[in-house]
């Protein structure tokens, strides 16, 4: 049975991500995983935490880091990814405590990435479903990942999605056409605050 999240479970994960960042920014410590949590939160899952600052209804990315593969229990993965998103994303300065009141939190729980197999690289676009799949492009020692919600937000088609994932990896946009490039896909369930510290909505991208 595919991994699922209820709205209450999504709310728990988002609250956990927010608590982890607040604790780390205040004390420099890593929040301990909660005790007596449902077994679901102890399953190993890939996780990404995305932080967006809301300024006069304009959304600005402030951090997005995670663990693509299921290496940690879900609760621990959320804590680690949240702290890293706030403090380790090389694209931004560290988040400050004052900013948290103006941020919406987004927790994406990933399915394990699967290698996309094709006869020729030109077949990749036909194997990808925008609005459902996230991508990892791997070329040599370079690797780039984009979550399933990204091409929807930017209104990319499948080829644009592949090109942008190559760019994210620091590769040329058309490197997905090279025979040695590997493409993986995954899906996710997203728990997202509607407004800072507000209600949480859960969207299952697996069934988009």
VEXFISE-894434 format. One line per 5 residues: number of its first residue (from 1); their letters; for each residue x, y, z of N, C-alpha, C. Coordinates in nm, 3 decimals. Example, Ala and Ser with C-alpha at 12.3 -4.5 7.8 and 13.67 -1.06 7.14 Angstrom:
<nodes>
1	as	1.319:-0.569:0.780:1.230:-0.450:0.780:1.320:-0.330:0.780  1.285:-0.225:0.708:1.367:-0.106:0.714:1.290:0.003:0.787
</nodes>
This chain:
<nodes>
1	xxxxx	0.084:-0.120:0.000:0.000:0.000:0.000:0.088:0.125:0.000  0.062:0.221:-0.088:0.144:0.342:-0.094:0.140:0.419:0.038  0.249:0.489:0.066:0.256:0.572:0.186:0.153:0.684:0.175  0.080:0.710:0.282:-0.022:0.814:0.282:-0.010:0.899:0.408  -0.063:1.019:0.402:-0.068:1.110:0.516:-0.207:1.169:0.528
6	xxxxx	-0.261:1.170:0.649:-0.384:1.243:0.675:-0.349:1.389:0.697  -0.451:1.474:0.702:-0.427:1.616:0.728:-0.365:1.634:0.866  -0.412:1.559:0.965:-0.356:1.569:1.100:-0.208:1.528:1.101  -0.174:1.424:1.026:-0.035:1.379:1.020:0.052:1.482:0.948  -0.002:1.542:0.843:0.071:1.647:0.773:0.093:1.767:0.863
11	xxxxx	-0.009:1.801:0.942:0.003:1.912:1.036:0.113:1.884:1.139  0.120:1.760:1.185:0.224:1.720:1.281:0.363:1.740:1.222  0.383:1.698:1.096:0.515:1.709:1.035:0.556:1.854:1.013  0.462:1.936:0.970:0.492:2.078:0.948:0.526:2.146:1.081  0.447:2.114:1.184:0.474:2.170:1.317:0.611:2.125:1.367
16	xxxxx	0.645:1.998:1.342:0.775:1.946:1.383:0.888:2.021:1.313  0.873:2.048:1.184:0.975:2.121:1.108:0.993:2.261:1.165  0.882:2.327:1.197:0.889:2.462:1.252:0.955:2.461:1.390  0.919:2.364:1.473:0.978:2.354:1.607:1.128:2.328:1.599  1.169:2.244:1.503:1.310:2.210:1.489:1.393:2.333:1.456
21	xxxxx	1.342:2.416:1.365:1.415:2.537:1.327:1.418:2.637:1.442  1.304:2.657:1.508:1.300:2.750:1.621:1.399:2.709:1.729  1.401:2.582:1.763:1.493:2.533:1.866:1.637:2.554:1.826  1.668:2.524:1.699:1.806:2.536:1.653:1.851:2.682:1.649  1.764:2.771:1.605:1.802:2.912:1.598:1.816:2.974:1.737
26	xxxxx	1.739:2.924:1.833:1.745:2.978:1.969:1.863:2.923:2.048  1.891:2.793:2.032:1.989:2.726:2.120:2.106:2.663:2.047  2.095:2.648:1.915:2.201:2.580:1.840:2.191:2.429:1.850  2.086:2.379:1.917:2.072:2.236:1.937:1.976:2.174:1.835  1.989:2.043:1.818:1.899:1.968:1.731:1.787:1.908:1.814
31	xxxxx	1.665:1.937:1.776:1.547:1.885:1.846:1.549:1.733:1.846  1.516:1.675:1.959:1.505:1.529:1.967:1.376:1.485:1.901  1.379:1.366:1.843:1.257:1.312:1.783:1.153:1.287:1.891  1.028:1.324:1.867:0.924:1.304:1.969:0.911:1.156:2.006  0.871:1.132:2.131:0.848:0.994:2.176:0.701:0.958:2.161
36	xxxxx	0.673:0.831:2.166:0.536:0.780:2.157:0.463:0.829:2.032  0.535:0.829:1.920:0.473:0.870:1.794:0.425:0.747:1.719  0.328:0.762:1.630:0.279:0.648:1.553:0.392:0.582:1.472  0.384:0.452:1.448:0.487:0.381:1.372:0.516:0.442:1.236  0.417:0.507:1.177:0.434:0.569:1.045:0.549:0.669:1.046
41	xxxxx	0.564:0.743:1.155:0.667:0.846:1.163:0.805:0.788:1.193  0.810:0.657:1.214:0.937:0.590:1.235:0.983:0.514:1.111  0.898:0.514:1.007:0.938:0.453:0.880:1.044:0.541:0.813  1.139:0.478:0.746:1.242:0.554:0.675:1.183:0.610:0.546  1.200:0.741:0.528:1.145:0.809:0.410:1.240:0.920:0.365
46	xxxxx	1.243:0.944:0.236:1.308:1.064:0.185:1.220:1.184:0.216  1.282:1.296:0.247:1.207:1.416:0.287:1.278:1.541:0.236  1.199:1.640:0.193:1.250:1.774:0.167:1.164:1.874:0.244  1.229:1.975:0.299:1.157:2.084:0.364:1.184:2.213:0.285  1.077:2.278:0.246:1.084:2.403:0.169:1.033:2.518:0.253
51	xxxxx	1.108:2.627:0.254:1.071:2.746:0.330:1.047:2.861:0.232  0.929:2.922:0.241:0.896:3.036:0.157:0.855:3.154:0.244  0.917:3.268:0.220:0.881:3.391:0.291:0.766:3.459:0.214  0.664:3.500:0.287:0.550:3.570:0.228:0.563:3.719:0.257  0.572:3.797:0.152:0.587:3.942:0.166:0.487:4.012:0.074
56	xxxxx	0.381:4.068:0.135:0.276:4.135:0.057:0.222:4.041:-0.051  0.191:3.920:-0.010:0.133:3.816:-0.096:0.231:3.764:-0.202  0.355:3.809:-0.195:0.456:3.758:-0.286:0.536:3.648:-0.215  0.554:3.536:-0.281:0.624:3.422:-0.220:0.769:3.420:-0.266  0.860:3.411:-0.171:1.003:3.412:-0.201:1.070:3.292:-0.134
61	xxxxx	1.135:3.210:-0.214:1.203:3.093:-0.160:1.316:3.135:-0.067  1.323:3.069:0.052:1.428:3.101:0.148:1.512:2.979:0.186  1.473:2.864:0.135:1.553:2.745:0.164:1.479:2.619:0.122  1.554:2.524:0.070:1.495:2.394:0.034:1.606:2.291:0.030  1.608:2.205:0.129:1.708:2.099:0.138:1.640:1.974:0.192
66	xxxxx	1.691:1.859:0.156:1.633:1.737:0.207:1.719:1.615:0.183  1.656:1.502:0.205:1.720:1.371:0.190:1.644:1.294:0.083  1.701:1.276:-0.036:1.627:1.212:-0.145:1.593:1.065:-0.118  1.677:1.000:-0.041:1.659:0.856:-0.021:1.616:0.825:0.122  1.546:0.714:0.142:1.495:0.678:0.276:1.605:0.625:0.367
71	xxxxx	1.682:0.716:0.425:1.795:0.677:0.511:1.768:0.701:0.659  1.666:0.782:0.692:1.634:0.812:0.831:1.485:0.792:0.856  1.447:0.763:0.981:1.304:0.763:1.014:1.242:0.897:0.979  1.115:0.896:0.941:1.049:1.016:0.890:1.062:1.135:0.984  1.036:1.118:1.113:1.044:1.231:1.206:1.184:1.288:1.211
76	xxxxx	1.285:1.202:1.216:1.424:1.250:1.219:1.461:1.319:1.089  1.413:1.265:0.977:1.443:1.324:0.847:1.384:1.464:0.836  1.265:1.484:0.890:1.202:1.616:0.888:1.283:1.714:0.971  1.326:1.672:1.090:1.404:1.760:1.177:1.535:1.801:1.109  1.608:1.702:1.055:1.736:1.732:0.991:1.718:1.820:0.868
81	xxxxx	1.619:1.788:0.784:1.598:1.864:0.662:1.553:2.007:0.691  1.471:2.023:0.794:1.424:2.157:0.830:1.540:2.245:0.873  1.623:2.194:0.962:1.738:2.273:1.010:1.831:2.307:0.895  1.859:2.211:0.809:1.948:2.235:0.696:1.889:2.335:0.597  1.758:2.329:0.576:1.694:2.425:0.486:1.709:2.567:0.537
86	xxxxx	1.701:2.582:0.668:1.708:2.715:0.728:1.851:2.768:0.739  1.949:2.678:0.747:2.085:2.723:0.780:2.193:2.682:0.680  2.164:2.585:0.592:2.271:2.530:0.508:2.248:2.544:0.358  2.136:2.599:0.316:2.113:2.615:0.173:2.213:2.719:0.120  2.305:2.679:0.030:2.411:2.770:-0.014:2.361:2.890:-0.095
91	xxxxx	2.237:2.886:-0.136:2.182:2.996:-0.216:2.139:3.115:-0.132  2.126:3.094:0.000:2.070:3.199:0.084:2.148:3.213:0.214  2.132:3.330:0.277:2.180:3.347:0.413:2.089:3.269:0.507  2.140:3.236:0.624:2.059:3.161:0.720:1.932:3.239:0.756  1.825:3.164:0.777:1.699:3.222:0.822:1.717:3.276:0.964
96	xxxxx	1.646:3.384:0.996:1.650:3.440:1.130:1.519:3.409:1.202  1.522:3.417:1.334:1.402:3.392:1.413:1.288:3.485:1.374  1.320:3.610:1.349:1.216:3.708:1.316:1.143:3.673:1.186  1.214:3.605:1.096:1.153:3.570:0.968:1.047:3.462:0.978  1.058:3.377:1.079:0.972:3.260:1.087:0.823:3.295:1.090
101	xxxxx	0.791:3.408:1.148:0.651:3.450:1.155:0.595:3.487:1.018  0.683:3.504:0.921:0.640:3.544:0.786:0.666:3.433:0.683  0.689:3.312:0.732:0.721:3.201:0.642:0.614:3.094:0.642  0.594:3.034:0.525:0.512:2.914:0.515:0.606:2.795:0.497  0.574:2.689:0.568:0.654:2.568:0.568:0.589:2.462:0.480
106	xxxxx	0.673:2.385:0.413:0.626:2.279:0.324:0.712:2.156:0.344  0.651:2.045:0.379:0.722:1.919:0.398:0.679:1.822:0.288  0.777:1.773:0.211:0.749:1.677:0.104:0.807:1.542:0.144  0.721:1.441:0.151:0.764:1.305:0.184:0.774:1.227:0.054  0.895:1.179:0.022:0.924:1.124:-0.110:0.907:0.972:-0.116
111	xxxxx	0.866:0.925:-0.234:0.877:0.782:-0.263:1.021:0.754:-0.306  1.070:0.631:-0.291:1.208:0.602:-0.331:1.230:0.629:-0.480  1.336:0.703:-0.517:1.363:0.730:-0.659:1.385:0.601:-0.738  1.331:0.599:-0.859:1.344:0.483:-0.948:1.412:0.526:-1.078  1.507:0.446:-1.124:1.574:0.475:-1.250:1.474:0.467:-1.365
116	xxxxx	1.474:0.569:-1.451:1.387:0.571:-1.569:1.461:0.498:-1.682  1.401:0.393:-1.731:1.463:0.314:-1.837:1.397:0.344:-1.971  1.479:0.373:-2.072:1.428:0.402:-2.206:1.515:0.336:-2.311  1.460:0.323:-2.430:1.539:0.271:-2.543:1.642:0.374:-2.586  1.599:0.499:-2.593:1.690:0.609:-2.628:1.657:0.728:-2.538
121	xxxxx	1.753:0.819:-2.515:1.726:0.935:-2.429:1.610:1.022:-2.477  1.583:1.023:-2.607:1.473:1.105:-2.657:1.338:1.057:-2.607  1.334:0.938:-2.547:1.209:0.884:-2.494:1.179:0.934:-2.353  1.274:1.000:-2.289:1.252:1.043:-2.150:1.125:1.125:-2.130  1.097:1.225:-2.216:0.977:1.306:-2.191:0.849:1.223:-2.185
126	xxxxx	0.842:1.117:-2.261:0.720:1.034:-2.262:0.707:0.950:-2.136  0.815:0.940:-2.058:0.814:0.860:-1.935:0.789:0.946:-1.810  0.776:1.077:-1.830:0.764:1.169:-1.718:0.625:1.233:-1.716  0.567:1.243:-1.597:0.434:1.303:-1.581:0.447:1.430:-1.496  0.437:1.543:-1.565:0.442:1.671:-1.493:0.321:1.679:-1.400
131	xxxxx	0.346:1.720:-1.276:0.240:1.725:-1.177:0.234:1.601:-1.091  0.315:1.503:-1.126:0.319:1.380:-1.047:0.462:1.338:-1.014  0.552:1.350:-1.109:0.690:1.304:-1.090:0.784:1.417:-1.051  0.875:1.386:-0.960:0.994:1.467:-0.938:1.109:1.401:-1.011  1.217:1.474:-1.033:1.329:1.420:-1.111:1.461:1.436:-1.039
136	xxxxx	1.548:1.339:-1.064:1.689:1.350:-1.029:1.767:1.321:-1.157  1.855:1.412:-1.196:1.942:1.392:-1.312:2.084:1.376:-1.260  2.150:1.272:-1.307:2.285:1.240:-1.260:2.378:1.227:-1.381  2.481:1.311:-1.382:2.580:1.305:-1.489:2.719:1.314:-1.430  2.796:1.207:-1.439:2.927:1.205:-1.374:2.912:1.216:-1.224
141	xxxxx	2.982:1.315:-1.166:2.972:1.337:-1.022:2.868:1.443:-0.987  2.796:1.491:-1.086:2.697:1.597:-1.063:2.557:1.538:-1.055  2.477:1.598:-0.968:2.342:1.548:-0.949:2.250:1.665:-0.916  2.133:1.668:-0.978:2.035:1.773:-0.950:1.899:1.713:-0.926  1.823:1.772:-0.834:1.689:1.723:-0.799:1.590:1.838:-0.803
146	xxxxx	1.472:1.810:-0.859:1.361:1.904:-0.855:1.236:1.829:-0.810  1.163:1.886:-0.716:1.043:1.824:-0.662:0.928:1.831:-0.763  0.828:1.744:-0.749:0.717:1.740:-0.846:0.640:1.870:-0.858  0.635:1.949:-0.752:0.557:2.073:-0.757:0.625:2.184:-0.836  0.757:2.171:-0.859:0.832:2.278:-0.924:0.788:2.303:-1.069
151	xxxxx	0.780:2.200:-1.155:0.738:2.228:-1.293:0.595:2.278:-1.303  0.512:2.243:-1.206:0.375:2.293:-1.205:0.375:2.443:-1.177  0.454:2.485:-1.077:0.461:2.627:-1.041:0.517:2.712:-1.154  0.614:2.654:-1.230:0.679:2.729:-1.337:0.617:2.703:-1.475  0.516:2.615:-1.478:0.445:2.583:-1.603:0.539:2.528:-1.710
156	xxxxx	0.628:2.437:-1.670:0.719:2.372:-1.763:0.654:2.248:-1.824  0.691:2.218:-1.948:0.655:2.087:-2.003:0.764:1.987:-1.967  0.752:1.864:-2.018:0.844:1.758:-1.978:0.988:1.788:-2.019  1.008:1.838:-2.138:1.144:1.868:-2.184:1.205:1.983:-2.104  1.126:2.085:-2.076:1.176:2.196:-1.995:1.213:2.148:-1.854
161	xxxxx	1.132:2.058:-1.802:1.158:2.001:-1.669:1.292:1.928:-1.668  1.318:1.848:-1.769:1.445:1.777:-1.780:1.562:1.875:-1.792  1.545:1.976:-1.874:1.652:2.075:-1.895:1.682:2.150:-1.765  1.578:2.189:-1.694:1.598:2.264:-1.570:1.661:2.177:-1.462  1.632:2.049:-1.463:1.694:1.959:-1.366:1.843:1.942:-1.397
166	xxxxx	1.877:1.941:-1.525:2.018:1.937:-1.565:2.090:2.063:-1.517  2.026:2.178:-1.535:2.085:2.305:-1.491:2.104:2.303:-1.340  2.005:2.249:-1.267:2.017:2.239:-1.120:2.139:2.156:-1.081  2.174:2.058:-1.166:2.291:1.974:-1.139:2.422:2.041:-1.179  2.411:2.160:-1.241:2.531:2.227:-1.287:2.579:2.175:-1.421
171	xxxxx	2.490:2.111:-1.495:2.522:2.053:-1.625:2.457:2.136:-1.736  2.491:2.106:-1.859:2.428:2.175:-1.971:2.281:2.134:-1.980  2.194:2.223:-2.028:2.050:2.193:-2.028:2.012:2.067:-2.104  2.089:2.033:-2.206:2.052:1.916:-2.288:2.130:1.791:-2.252  2.192:1.788:-2.134:2.273:1.671:-2.100:2.189:1.546:-2.080
176	xxxxx	2.057:1.561:-2.061:1.972:1.443:-2.047:1.966:1.361:-2.176  2.011:1.421:-2.286:2.014:1.349:-2.413:2.140:1.264:-2.431  2.236:1.278:-2.340:2.359:1.199:-2.347:2.336:1.061:-2.289  2.395:0.961:-2.353:2.366:0.822:-2.314:2.414:0.787:-2.173  2.515:0.857:-2.124:2.569:0.824:-1.991:2.495:0.895:-1.878
181	xxxxx	2.403:0.986:-1.912:2.325:1.056:-1.809:2.215:0.964:-1.757  2.198:0.964:-1.625:2.092:0.883:-1.564:1.980:0.974:-1.514  1.858:0.931:-1.535:1.741:1.005:-1.489:1.659:0.916:-1.397  1.629:0.970:-1.280:1.545:0.899:-1.183:1.418:0.980:-1.161  1.311:0.912:-1.127:1.188:0.985:-1.093:1.132:0.932:-0.961
186	xxxxx	1.054:1.019:-0.897:0.991:0.986:-0.771:0.865:1.070:-0.759  0.784:1.040:-0.661:0.668:1.124:-0.634:0.672:1.161:-0.486  0.572:1.234:-0.440:0.573:1.274:-0.299:0.434:1.312:-0.253  0.423:1.321:-0.121:0.306:1.378:-0.056:0.351:1.508:0.009  0.276:1.615:-0.015:0.315:1.748:0.033:0.222:1.792:0.145
191	xxxxx	0.280:1.831:0.258:0.205:1.897:0.365:0.251:2.042:0.368  0.158:2.134:0.346:0.196:2.275:0.323:0.107:2.369:0.404  0.169:2.465:0.472:0.093:2.569:0.540:0.027:2.660:0.437  -0.099:2.695:0.461:-0.169:2.787:0.372:-0.121:2.929:0.397  -0.093:2.959:0.523:-0.039:3.088:0.565:0.057:3.063:0.680
196	xxxxx	0.146:3.159:0.713:0.241:3.136:0.821:0.173:3.091:0.951  0.213:2.975:1.001:0.156:2.916:1.124:0.007:2.889:1.109  -0.042:2.883:0.985:-0.185:2.864:0.962:-0.222:2.719:0.937  -0.337:2.700:0.876:-0.387:2.566:0.845:-0.293:2.494:0.748  -0.294:2.363:0.755:-0.207:2.281:0.670:-0.293:2.199:0.574
201	xxxxx	-0.256:2.201:0.447:-0.322:2.119:0.345:-0.228:2.008:0.302  -0.283:1.893:0.272:-0.204:1.778:0.227:-0.243:1.744:0.084  -0.144:1.733:-0.003:-0.167:1.696:-0.143:-0.082:1.577:-0.178  -0.144:1.474:-0.232:-0.073:1.353:-0.273:-0.042:1.364:-0.422  0.085:1.392:-0.455:0.125:1.407:-0.595:0.126:1.273:-0.668
206	xxx	0.120:1.163:-0.593:0.119:1.031:-0.655:-0.010:1.009:-0.735  -0.115:1.081:-0.700:-0.244:1.060:-0.766:-0.291:1.189:-0.834  -0.196:1.276:-0.873:-0.233:1.401:-0.939:-0.300:1.373:-1.073
</nodes>
